[in-house]
């Protein structure tokens, strides 16, 4: 638990840095984007604010997820981070739709755009988004952090596109590059958000975690020589990092103590091979003697 608390404290510290940097730069982008007439900068500025919001949501979720389990929340608050990832992804998709609509208007009605302002802002944006992504990379196994990491990673790629658009506008004087790059940014947003949405829904709908094969788990249990069969096997995720399992196992054993040891070994294997931290295994016993044989 102490290790988990240290990791959570480190994550919250990194999120705080990201929130502050993203908010300040997003405001600057809005100002420069409006003054230069660049949709790419305005869309990146708005996207940056959604990133800041996603960082804030992730920060709150990371803090909530550390709460202890209660009699009403018996698994704790681990799924707070999954809800945060879901919200972040929906925000990203909604903003992408706004960018598509605005880009369409800009293609039909071109407006003057300042290429130099775009280039300078894009360079700073690449450095900031790339820096925040590197900060969060250490915690990228958490779906909540992954959603923010994708935000930042795609931001950095989008800024490369914005930089190219600025150079193209500066050289050709054709402002159509600005909305075209904005459309590319929107597509990247949706691609990144869609993968996180799928993972979030998989967890919220009690599906098997993406890192676990149900067939592989079944075969792992059956490799124990005392196991004669496995049925009613269910695997679900408590959070993006911790899974739970329940199943019935038919066990050949000569005593209850031997049966208990077999189940304990199965749980250790599940924890080691599949990161299944919580396993409830109901044994169906064969040849166990408790005054009389049970078959």
Beta strands, then each sheet from edge to edge (+ up, - down):
strand 1: 227-237
strand 2: 243-252
strand 3: 276-286
strand 4: 288-289
strand 5: 293-294
sheet 1: 1+ 2- 3-
sheet 2: 4+ 5-
end
